[in-house]
């Protein structure tokens, strides 16, 4: 399924950080899991935010408690994907976040 997006993939947080550094000027959105080897999603978000306050970030996770959601909102996370998710849900989230900007709206 092609939705017209160019995608850069990483296997873990360190690769994600390297990909971000390499493509920082062409990226408009980052999707990260919270639980990753070598560098977790929360840490990755922290580093990305130091480099770029405006990039849109979407977090994917199977479970987030209220404290984690509050922390993500403080880090200006633009959206949340509940795992498992479908390609259609992924594309809708990207579209919604891109249209809305950094306002996360209701994250459940």
C-alpha positions, 0 to 999 in steps of 0.5 A: 500500500502506497500512501505517498510518504517517504519512509526511513526505518531504524531497528532501534533507538540508536539507529533512529537517532542516526537516521534523524541526524542524517535526514534532519532537514528532510523529515517532517514527522517521526514515529517511535516506539517507547520500548526499544533496545539501546535507546528508548523512545522517551530518550530518543524524543528528548534528543530530537526535541533538543535538535528540533522543537517543531518536528511532529512526533507520534508514539506507538505503544501497546500500553501507556498509563496516565503518567506516561501520557502526561509526560508525552504531552509535556514533550510535545508529542503530536499523536499516539498509535495504540499497538497493534495498529493497521496500515489504515490507522497509521496513515490516518494518524499521520494525516491527522497529525500533519493537519493538526500540527503539534496539538495532540488532541485527546490521546487515549 
